[in-house]
Amino acid sequence: MTAIIAVSLSGLGTARRIAGALEARLHARHPAADVVITELGPHLRGLFRSGEPVVFIGAIGALVRMLAPVIDDKRTDPPVVAVADDASAVVPILGGHTGANDLAVRIGNVLGVSPTITTASDLVLGVALDAPPSGWHLAPTASYAGVASRLLAGEAVSVDPDLAWLDAAKLNRHDGAVLTLRAGHRAEPVPADGLLYHPEILAVGVGCVRAADPEELDALVRTTLARNALAPESVALVASIDLKMDEPAVHAAADALDRPARFFSAVRLERESPRLATPSDVVFAAVGTHGVAEAAALAAAGDEARLIVPKQRSANATCAVAIAPGVIDPAGTGQGRGRLFVVGTGPGAADWRTAQTDRLVSAATDLVGYDLYLDLLGPLAAGKRCHRFPLGAERERVVAALEIAAGGSTVALVSSGDPGVYAMASLVFETLDRTRREDWRRIAVEVAPGISAAFACAARSGAPLGHDFCMISLSDLLTPRAVILERLRAAAEGDFVVALYNPASSRRRDLLARALEILAASRPPDTPVVHGRSIGRTEERIEVTGLAGFNPETVDMLSLLLVGNSRTRTVGDHVYTPRGYAVEGNTS
């Protein structure tokens, strides 16, 4: 997601206009921003390193000086656009051919100003020759700079008819010209006087035994392409049967080519049997189709495709290649592997949400969660399909997330705090363990850590978790009361600092009183108790009292308690538990 950075109050209005129009996040030192900035330089460089597009409302000189240490390669730098505080100027600074020019045009339309585009080929030729459209790639050995200079000078050029995306370019075309712009799917030398573009018209079909060595399949694919003089840049995707959706070797082969992996059912692959070069009854008996590699390549490349490389074998893998008459759109064929991200919003404040969570939520097509948790995402949820559930419907949320992901979507299951602490992650794996549905087992599951309420509360109050501690939930909905009391007694005996989650509800009040009684029996009456309520939200409250004087009636389900151990103490307004370091000081 694009980051809109307001450097000063004078640019805040412009930043908000752009953020609202682009459904982007506002980053500023202002407390009402989606992401609150503390140190501008490190914040900006962190966004740049993560590949996030940046719109900087402020001075270009300051922007360039802050980014200078991390600027790398124009082919990989993310888009960076500078905008004047008063919205009078829009200038793409970096990543012109990776999206900055297009982003500047969109911002210019929002603000009603013409962007200042300085890329020479865009201005003179009307096209970026080194940034062809999706589905096309400039051959890696092409000498772009020299050819571009000659074209900018007006030299005549012969253009391959297959390069239809150049039809609107301002080129001096001549069929017999020495300078050429060519297209082809073959791995061949780039012409000395011209450029070669590779269209994504090849589909690589693969098959392998279960748990095949990824290096073996990758080597087979690369050898097959090389022996048949096929350009890797012309591969649109790697395809296989859906039984291999969770096969690491297949995904490794796709990743090595920087292409997506797509999958087909045995029923769909069997429809390709008449076009197979090497149909196999043995394969049919095993998986329900007479071919995997050849059939997957043909299915992925479409009805008008033809097989140009029949099945090739290694010890444990197969590979075949089909060619389509035009560029293949991977999104329109087969099914991708479903992905489920289990993420946490942290305690609630946007700046306590991890960068990994933001990245995964941005990549998701669907969000599943409790209403409040989805609302906490703010602009990050814009444009996503949101599947909202009431409080308490945890199992329903998990099942919904797995079902959506099993259909090939990328889903973020949203918790508060850390998803692995009294939250959704364990329920996801328990559901996978107990249901044993094969389509769910093929989903790629990734858990992103979040800031748990205990750590946020501890940070707000000082360092009460500075030595050994434990976490105990006082909710007896899923854990028997006797087990909770046993764990409390063990924590008291071990002199642990104790974080009490779900300390009390409107109907469950007595268990908290019993917990405090157990802990009070083994530690001093003035032991600090930190009561954090709505941590990270506008109604946040932190109170510190002694254990003997703590009033449990002030506690509800928005509360979290940190009960110190026998050595926890206060210094000023802060609470800490000493680790045992020897600290020298003035004792006079």
For each residue, the residues with C-beta under 8 A, 3 or more apart:
1: 24 25 52 358 362 379 380
2: 22 24 25 52 53 54 55 103
3: 24 25 27 35 47 52 53 54 55
4: 15 18 19 22 24 25 26 27 55 57
5: 15 27 28 37 40 43 44 47 54 55 56 57 58
6: 9 11 12 14 15 16 26 27 28 30 33 57 58
7: 11 40 56 57 58 59 62
8: 11 12 58 85
9: 6 12 30
10: 85 86
11: 6 7 8 14 15 57 58 83 85
12: 6 8 9 15 16 28 30 57
13: 16 17
14: 6 11 17 18 57 83 84 85 86 87 111
15: 4 5 6 11 12 18 19 26 28 55 57
16: 6 12 13 19 20 26
17: 13 14 20 21 87 110 111
18: 4 14 15 21 22 24 55 57 83 107 110 111
19: 4 15 16 22 23 24 25 26 34 379
20: 16 17 23
21: 17 18 110
22: 2 4 18 19 55 106 107 110
23: 19 20 379 382 383
24: 1 2 3 4 18 19 55 379
25: 1 2 3 4 19 34 35 350 378 379 380
26: 4 6 15 16 19 33 34 35 379
27: 3 4 5 6 33 34 35 36 37 43 47
28: 5 6 12 15 33 35 36 37
29: 33 36 37 38 40
30: 6 9 12 33 36
31: 36
32:
33: 6 26 27 28 29 30 36 37 350
34: 19 25 26 27 350 378 379 380
35: 3 25 26 27 28 350 351
36: 27 28 29 30 31 33 349 350 351
37: 5 27 28 29 33 40 43
38: 29 43 351
39: 42 43
40: 5 7 29 37 43 44 66
41: 44 45 66
42: 39 45 46
43: 5 27 37 38 39 40 46 47
44: 5 40 41 47 48 54 56 63 66 67
45: 41 42 48 49 66 67 69 70
46: 42 43 49 50 355
47: 3 5 27 43 44 50 52 54
48: 44 45 51 52 54 67 70 77 78 80
49: 45 46 70
50: 46 47 355 359
51: 48 78
52: 1 2 3 47 48 78
53: 2 3 78 79 80 81 95 99 100 103
54: 2 3 5 44 47 48 78 79 80 81
55: 2 3 4 5 15 18 22 24 81 83 103 107
56: 5 7 44 63 80 81 82 83 93
57: 4 5 6 7 11 12 14 15 18 83 84 85
58: 5 6 7 8 11 62 63 82 85
59: 7 62 63 82
60: 63 64 82 91 93
61: 64 65
62: 7 58 59 65 66
63: 44 56 58 59 60 66 67 80 82 93
64: 60 61 67 68 93
65: 61 62 68
66: 40 41 44 45 62 63
67: 44 45 48 63 64 70 71 80 94
68: 64 65 71
69: 45
70: 45 48 49 67
71: 67 68 77 94
72: 76 77
73: 76 77
74: 77 94 95 96 97 98
75: 97 98
76: 72 73 98
77: 48 71 72 73 74 80 94 95 98
78: 48 51 52 53 54 94 95 98 99
79: 53 54 92 94 95 96 98 99 100 103
80: 48 53 54 56 63 67 77 92 93 94 95 100
81: 53 54 55 56 90 91 92 93 100 103 104 107
82: 56 58 59 60 63 89 90 91 93
83: 11 14 18 55 56 57 87 89 90 91 107 111
84: 14 57 87 88 89 90
85: 8 10 11 14 57 58
86: 10 14
87: 14 17 83 84 111 113
88: 84 113
89: 82 83 84 113 116
90: 81 82 83 84 104 107 108 111 113 114 115 116
91: 60 81 82 83 104 115 116 118
92: 79 80 81 95 96 100 101 103 104 115 116 117 118 119
93: 56 60 63 64 80 81 82 100
94: 67 71 74 77 78 79 80 100
95: 53 74 77 78 79 80 92 98 99 100
96: 74 79 92 100 101 117 118 119 122 128
97: 74 75 100 101 119 128 130 131
98: 74 75 76 77 78 79 95 131
99: 53 78 79 95 102 103
100: 53 79 80 81 92 93 94 95 96 97 103 104
101: 92 96 97 104 105 115 117 119 122 128
102: 99 105 106
103: 2 53 55 79 81 92 99 100 106 107
104: 81 90 91 92 100 101 107 108 115 116 117
105: 101 102 108 109 115
106: 22 102 103 109 110
107: 18 22 55 81 83 90 103 104 110 111 115
108: 90 104 105 111 112 113 114 115
109: 105 106 112
110: 17 18 21 22 106 107
111: 14 17 18 83 87 90 107 108
112: 108 109
113: 87 88 89 90 108
114: 90 108
115: 90 91 92 101 104 105 107 108
116: 89 90 91 92 104
117: 92 96 101 104 122 123
118: 91 92 96 123
119: 92 96 97 101 122 123 128
120: 123 124 148 152
121: 124 125 127 128 129 130 148 151 152
122: 96 101 117 119 125 126 127 128
123: 117 118 119 120
124: 120 121 152 170
125: 121 122 129 151 152 169 170 171
126: 122 168 169 170
127: 121 122 165 166 168 169 170
128: 96 97 101 119 121 122 131 132
129: 121 125 132 138 144 147 148 151 181 195
130: 97 121 138 144 148
131: 97 98 128
132: 128 129 136 137 138 165 197
133: 136 165
134:
135: 199 200 236 327 328 329
136: 132 133 165 197 198 199 200 327
137: 132 197 198 200 233 234
138: 129 130 132 142 144 195 196 197 198
139: 142 190 195 196 197 198 231 233
140: 233
141: 189 190
142: 138 139 147 190 195 196
143: 146 147 190
144: 129 130 138 147 148 195
145: 148 149
146: 143 149 150
147: 129 142 143 144 150 151 179 193 194 195
148: 120 121 129 130 144 145 151 152
149: 145 146 152 153
150: 146 147 153 155 179
151: 121 125 129 147 148 154 155 157 171 172 179
152: 120 121 124 125 148 149
153: 149 150
154: 151 172
155: 150 151 172 177 179
156: 172 173 174 177 178 179
157: 151 171 172 173 174 177 179 180 181 194
158: 173 174 175 176 177 179 180 181 194
159: 163 166 171 173 180 181
160: 163 180 181 182 183 197
161: 164
162: 183 199
163: 159 160 166 181 182 183 197
164: 161 167
165: 127 132 133 136
166: 127 159 163 169 171 181
167: 164
168: 126 127
169: 125 126 127 166
170: 124 125 126 127
171: 125 151 157 159 166
172: 151 154 155 156 157
173: 156 157 158 159 177
174: 156 157 158 177
175: 158
176: 158
177: 155 156 157 158 173 174 180
178: 156 193
179: 147 150 151 155 156 157 158 193 194
180: 157 158 159 160 177 191 193 194 195
181: 129 157 158 159 160 163 166 194 195 197
182: 160 163 191 194 195 196 197
183: 160 162 163 196 197 198 199
184: 188 196 197 198 231
185: 198 199 201 202 230 231 234 323
186: 229 230 231
187: 225 226 229 230 231 232
188: 184 196 229 231
189: 141
190: 139 141 142 143 194 195 196
191: 180 182 194 195 196
192:
193: 147 178 179 180
194: 147 157 158 179 180 181 182 190 191
195: 129 138 139 142 144 147 180 181 182 190 191
196: 138 139 142 182 183 184 188 190 191
197: 132 136 137 138 139 160 163 181 182 183 184
198: 136 137 138 139 183 184 185 231 233 234
199: 135 136 162 183 185 234 326 327
200: 135 136 137 233 234 235 236 327 328
201: 185 234 236 301 323 324 325 326 327 328
202: 185 230 234 235 236 301 321 322 323 324 328
203: 235 236 237 239 296 297 298 300 301 305 321 322 323 324 328
204: 221 224 225 235 237 238 239 253 257 297 319 320 321
205: 238 239 240 292 293 294 295 296 297 298 300 319 320 321 322
206: 217 220 221 238 239 240 250 253 292 293 296 317 318 319 320
207: 240 241 244 292 293 296 317 318
208: 212 216 217 244 247 249 250 316 317 318
209: 212 316 317
210: 247
211: 247 248
212: 208 209 216 217 247 249 316 317
213: 216 217 249 316
214: 217 218 248 249 252 253
215: 218 219 252
216: 208 212 213 219 220 249 314 315 316 317
217: 206 208 212 213 214 220 221 249 250 252 253 314 316 317 319
218: 214 215 221 222 249 252 253 256
219: 215 216 222 223 314
220: 206 216 217 223 224 312 313 314 317 318 319
221: 204 206 217 218 224 225 238 253 256 257 319
222: 218 219 225 226 232 256
223: 219 220 226 227 312
224: 204 220 221 227 228 230 309 312 319 321
225: 187 204 221 222 228 230 231 232 235 321
226: 187 222 223 229 230
227: 223 224
228: 224 225 308 309 321
229: 186 187 188 226
230: 185 186 187 202 224 225 226 234 235 308 309 321
231: 139 184 185 186 187 188 198 225 234 235
232: 187 222 225 235 257
233: 137 139 140 198 200
234: 137 185 198 199 200 201 202 230 231
235: 200 202 203 204 225 230 231 232 238 257 259
236: 135 200 201 202 203 259 300 324 327 328 329 330
237: 203 204 254 259 260 261 262 300 328 330 333 334
238: 204 205 206 221 235 250 253 254 257 259 260 261 262
239: 203 204 205 206 261 262 263 264 296 297 299 300 333 334
240: 205 206 207 244 245 247 250 261 263 264 292 293 296
241: 207 244 263 264 265 266 269 287 289 292 296
242: 245 263 264 265 266 335 442
243: 266 287
244: 207 208 240 241 247 250 263
245: 240 242 263 335 337 442
246: 337 441 442 443 444
247: 208 210 211 212 240 244 250 251
248: 211 214 251 252
249: 208 212 213 214 216 217 218 252 253 317
250: 206 208 217 238 240 244 247 253 254 261
251: 247 248 254 255 261 337
252: 214 215 217 218 248 249 255 256
253: 204 206 214 217 218 221 238 249 250 256 257 261
254: 237 238 250 251 257 259 260 261
255: 251 252 258
256: 218 221 222 252 253
257: 204 221 232 235 238 253 254
258: 255
259: 235 236 237 238 254 330
260: 237 238 254 330 336
261: 237 238 239 240 250 251 253 254 336 337
262: 237 238 239 300 330 333 334 335 336
263: 239 240 241 242 244 245 296 334 335 336 337
264: 239 240 241 242 268 269 295 296 299 300 334 335
265: 241 242 268 269
266: 241 242 243 269 270 287 288 289
267: 270 271 288 289
268: 264 265 271 299
269: 241 264 265 266 272 289 291 292 295 296 299
270: 266 267 273 284 288 289 290 295
271: 267 268 299
272: 269 275 276 291 294 295 298 299
273: 270 276 279 289 290 291 295
274:
275: 272 294 298 306 307
276: 272 273 279 290 291 294 295 298 307
277: 294 307 310 311 320
278: 291 294 310 311
279: 273 276 283 284 290 291
280: 283 284 290 291
281: 284 285 290
282: 285 286
283: 279 280 286 287 289 290 291 292
284: 270 279 280 281 287 288 289 290
285: 281 282
286: 282 283
287: 241 243 266 283 284 292
288: 266 267 270 284
289: 241 266 267 269 270 273 283 284 292 295
290: 270 273 276 279 280 281 283 284 295
291: 269 272 273 276 278 279 280 283 294 295 311
292: 205 206 207 240 241 269 283 287 289 295 296 318
293: 205 206 207 240 296 297 311 312 318 319 320
294: 205 272 275 276 277 278 291 297 298 307 310 311 320 322
295: 205 264 269 270 272 273 276 289 290 291 292 298 299
296: 203 205 206 207 239 240 241 263 264 269 292 293 299 300 320 334
297: 203 204 205 239 293 294 300 301 305 307 320 321 322
298: 203 205 272 275 276 294 295 301 305 307 322
299: 239 264 268 269 271 272 295 296 333 334
300: 203 205 236 237 239 262 264 296 297 322 328 330 333 334
301: 201 202 203 297 298 305 322 323 324 328
302: 305 324 328 333
303:
304: 324 325
305: 203 297 298 301 302 322 323 324 325
306: 275 322 323
307: 275 276 277 294 297 298 310 320 321 322
308: 228 230 321 322 323
309: 224 228 230 312 319 320 321
310: 277 278 294 307 320
311: 277 278 291 293 294 318 319 320
312: 220 223 224 293 309 318 319 320
313: 220 317 318
314: 216 217 219 220 317 318
315: 216
316: 208 209 212 213 216 217
317: 206 207 208 209 212 216 217 220 249 313 314
318: 206 207 208 220 292 293 311 312 313 314
319: 204 205 206 217 220 221 224 293 309 311 312
320: 204 205 206 277 293 294 296 297 307 309 310 311 312
321: 202 203 204 205 224 225 228 230 297 307 308 309
322: 202 203 205 294 297 298 300 301 305 306 307 308
323: 185 201 202 203 301 305 306 308
324: 201 202 203 236 301 302 304 305 327 328
325: 201 304 305
326: 199 201
327: 135 136 199 200 201 236 324
328: 135 200 201 202 203 236 237 300 301 302 324 333
329: 135 236 332 333
330: 236 237 259 260 262 300 333 334 336
331:
332: 329
333: 237 239 262 299 300 302 328 329 330
334: 237 239 262 263 264 296 299 300 330
335: 242 245 262 263 264 407 408
336: 260 261 262 263 330 408
337: 245 246 251 261 263 408 442 443 444
338: 404 405 406 407 408 409 410 411 442 443 444
339: 405 409 410 411 443 444 445 446
340: 401 402 405 411 413 428 443 444 445 446
341: 360 361 363 364 410 411 412 413 446 447 448
342: 412 413 415 419 420 424 425 428 445 446 447 448
343: 356 357 360 361 412 413 414 415 419 447 448 450
344: 357 414 415 416 417 418 419 423 448 449 450 451 452
345: 348 353 357 373 376 377 414 415 416 417 450
346: 349 352 353 354 357 416 417 450 451 456 536
347: 352 416 417 451 453 456 535 536 537
348: 345 352 376 416 534 535 536 537
349: 36 346 352 353 536 537
350: 25 33 34 35 36 353 378
351: 35 36 38
352: 346 347 348 349 451 456 536
353: 345 346 349 350 357 358 450 451
354: 346 357 358 448 449 450 451
355: 46 50 358 359
356: 343 359 360 448 449
357: 343 344 345 346 353 354 360 361 448 450
358: 1 353 354 355 361 362 380
359: 50 355 356 362 363
360: 341 343 356 357 363 364 412 446 448
361: 341 343 357 358 364 367 377 380 381 384 412 414
362: 1 358 359 380
363: 341 359 360 410
364: 341 360 361 367 384 410 411 412
365: 384 385 409 410 411
366: 384 385 386 387 401 404 409 410 411 412
367: 361 364 374 377 381 384 385 386 387 411 412 414
368: 387 389 397 400 401 404 411 412 413 414
369: 373 374 387 388 389 397 413 414 415
370: 373 374 388 389 390 391 393 397 414
371: 374 375 388 389 390
372: 375 376 391 416
373: 345 369 370 376 377 414 415 416
374: 367 369 370 371 377 381 386 388 414
375: 371 372 378 381
376: 345 348 372 373 416
377: 345 361 367 373 374 380 381 414
378: 25 34 350 375 381
379: 1 19 23 24 25 26 34 382
380: 1 25 34 358 361 362 377
381: 361 367 374 375 377 378 384 386
382: 23 379
383: 23
384: 361 364 365 366 367 381
385: 365 366 367
386: 366 367 374 381
387: 366 367 368 369 397 400 401 404
388: 369 370 371 374
389: 368 369 370 371 393 396 397 400
390: 370 371 393
391: 370 372
392:
393: 370 389 390 396 397
394: 397 398 424 427
395: 398 399 427 431
396: 389 393 399 400
397: 368 369 370 387 389 393 394 400 401 413 424
398: 394 395 401 402 413 424 427 428 431
399: 395 396 402 403 431
400: 368 387 389 396 397 403 404
401: 340 366 368 387 397 398 404 405 411 413 428
402: 340 398 399 405 406 428 431 432 437 440 443
403: 399 400 406 407
404: 338 366 368 387 400 401 407 409 411
405: 338 339 340 401 402 408 409 410 411 440 443
406: 338 402 403 437 439 440 442 443
407: 335 338 403 404
408: 335 336 337 338 405
409: 338 339 365 366 404 405
410: 338 339 341 363 364 365 366 405
411: 338 339 340 341 364 365 366 367 368 401 404 405
412: 341 342 343 360 361 364 366 367 368
413: 340 341 342 343 368 369 397 398 401 419 424 428
414: 343 344 345 361 367 368 369 370 373 374 377
415: 342 343 344 345 369 373 418 419 423 424 425 450
416: 344 345 346 347 348 372 373 376 423 450 453
417: 344 345 346 347 421 422 423 450 451 452 453
418: 344 415 421 423 449 450 451 452
419: 342 343 344 413 415 423 424 425 447 448 449 450
420: 342 423 425 426 447 449
421: 417 418 452 454 471
422: 417 471 473 501 502
423: 344 415 416 417 418 419 420 426
424: 342 394 397 398 413 415 419 427 428
425: 342 415 419 420 428 429 447
426: 420 423 429 430
427: 394 395 398 424 430 431
428: 340 342 398 401 402 413 424 425 431 432 445
429: 425 426 432 433 445
430: 426 427 433 434
431: 395 398 399 402 427 428 434 435 440
432: 402 428 429 435 436 437 440 441 445
433: 429 430 436
434: 430 431
435: 431 432 440
436: 432 433 441
437: 402 406 432 440 441
438: 441 442
439: 406 442 443
440: 402 405 406 431 432 435 437 443
441: 246 432 436 437 438
442: 242 245 246 337 338 406 438 439
443: 246 337 338 339 340 402 405 406 439 440
444: 246 337 338 339 340
445: 339 340 342 428 429 432
446: 339 340 341 342 360
447: 341 342 343 419 420 425
448: 341 342 343 344 354 356 357 360 419
449: 344 354 356 418 419 420
450: 343 344 345 346 353 354 357 415 416 417 418 419
451: 344 346 347 352 353 354 417 418 455 456
452: 344 417 418 421 455 456
453: 347 416 417 456 457 501 532 535 560
454: 421 457 458 465 471 499 501 560 562
455: 451 452 458 459 465
456: 346 347 352 451 452 453 459 460 532 535 536
457: 453 454 460 461 499 530 532 535 542 560 562
458: 454 455 461 462 463 464 465 530 562
459: 455 456
460: 456 457 532 535 540 542
461: 457 458 464 530 532 542 544 562 574 575
462: 458 570 571 573 574 575 576
463: 458 466 574 575 576 577
464: 458 461 469 497 528 530 562 564 568 575 576 577
465: 454 455 458 469 497 499 562 577
466: 463 576 577 578 579
467: 497 565 567 577 578 579 580
468: 494 496 497 565
469: 464 465 496 497 498 499 577
470: 487 491 494 496 497 498 499
471: 421 422 454 498 499 501
472: 484 487 488 491 498 499 500 501 515
473: 422 479 484 500 501 502
474: 484 500 501 502 503 504 508 511 512 515
475: 478 479 501 502 505 508
476: 479 480 481 484 508 511
477:
478: 475
479: 473 475 476 483 484
480: 476 483 484
481: 476 484 485 511
482: 485 486
483: 479 480 486 487
484: 472 473 474 476 479 480 481 487 488 511 515
485: 481 482 488 489 514 518
486: 482 483 489 490
487: 470 472 483 484 490 491
488: 472 484 485 491 492 498 514 515 518 519
489: 485 486 492 493 518
490: 486 487 493 494
491: 470 472 487 488 494 496 498 519
492: 488 489 495 496 518 519 521 522 523
493: 489 490 522
494: 468 470 490 491
495: 492 522 523 565 566
496: 468 469 470 491 492 565
497: 464 465 467 468 469 470 562 563 564 565 568 577
498: 469 470 471 472 488 491 519 562 563
499: 454 457 465 469 470 471 472 560 561 562
500: 472 473 474 503 512 515 560 561 562 563
501: 422 453 454 471 472 473 474 475 560
502: 422 473 474 475 505 557
503: 474 500 512 515 552 555 559 560 561
504: 474 508 509 511 512 552 555 556 557 559
505: 475 502 508 509 556 557
506: 556
507:
508: 474 475 476 504 505 511 512
509: 504 505 512 513 552
510: 513 514
511: 474 476 481 484 504 508 514 515
512: 474 500 503 504 508 509 515 516 552 555
513: 509 510 516 517 552
514: 485 488 510 511 517 518
515: 472 474 484 488 500 503 511 512 518 519
516: 512 513 519 520 547 550 552 563
517: 513 514 520 521
518: 485 488 489 492 514 515 521 522
519: 488 491 492 498 515 516 522 523 527 547 563
520: 516 517 523 525 527 547 548
521: 492 517 518
522: 492 493 495 518 519 566
523: 492 495 519 520 527 547 564 565 566
524: 527 547 566
525: 520 546 547 548 549
526: 546 547 548
527: 519 520 523 524 546 547 563 564 565 566 568
528: 464 544 545 546 547 564 568 569 570 575
529: 544 545 546 547 550 561 562 563 564
530: 457 458 461 464 542 543 544 561 562 564 575
531: 541 542 543 544 545 550 554 555 559 560 561
532: 453 456 457 460 461 535 540 541 542 559 560 561 562
533: 539 540 541 542 556 558 559 560
534: 348 537 538 539 540 541 558
535: 347 348 453 456 457 460 532 540 542 560
536: 346 347 348 349 352 456 540
537: 347 348 349 534 540
538: 534
539: 533 534
540: 460 532 533 534 535 536 537
541: 531 532 533 534
542: 457 460 461 530 531 532 533 535
543: 530 531 554
544: 461 528 529 530 531 570 573 575
545: 528 529 531 549 550 551
546: 525 526 527 528 529 549 550
547: 516 519 520 523 524 525 526 527 528 529 550 563 564
548: 520 525 526
549: 525 545 546
550: 516 529 531 545 546 547
551: 545 554
552: 503 504 509 512 513 516 555
553:
554: 531 543 551 559
555: 503 504 512 531 552 559 561
556: 504 505 506 533 559
557: 502 504 505
558: 533 534
559: 503 504 531 532 533 554 555 556
560: 453 454 457 499 500 501 503 531 532 533 535
561: 499 500 503 529 530 531 532 555
562: 454 457 458 461 464 465 497 498 499 500 529 530 532 575
563: 497 498 500 516 519 527 529 547
564: 464 497 523 527 528 529 530 547 567 568 569 575 577
565: 467 468 495 496 497 523 527 568 577
566: 495 522 523 524 527
567: 467 564 577 578
568: 464 497 527 528 564 565 575 576 577
569: 528 564 575 576 577 578
570: 462 528 544 573 574 575 576
571: 462 574 576
572:
573: 462 544 570
574: 461 462 463 570 571
575: 461 462 463 464 528 530 544 562 564 568 569 570
576: 462 463 464 466 568 569 570 571
577: 463 464 465 466 467 469 497 564 565 567 568 569
578: 466 467 567 569 581
579: 466 467
580: 467
581: 578
582:
583:
584:
585:
586:
587:
588:
